[in-house]
């Protein structure tokens, strides 16, 4: 019918000699060499930051629970002490 010429052709960057001329072509990978390692390091840093944030958030929550419990205990002691003084 019609020929697309160079526009319809797909060129592969792989050379068959990389595999010892076996005839199979290596899979096309998106991230090669240092880029893959860099991506993993960035992902690991993000995960570490998220875990640290979760731990800090949990400690912050426990601190406020302790503050509320302390206020309740002090309030009960003060009102209990006031009742004992009023009975005398």
Secondary structure, DSSP 4 states (H G I P E B T S, - for coil): ----GGGS-------GGGGTS-S------SS-THHHHHHHHHHHHHHHHHHHHHHHHHHHHHHHHHHHHHHHHHHHHHHHHHHHHHH-
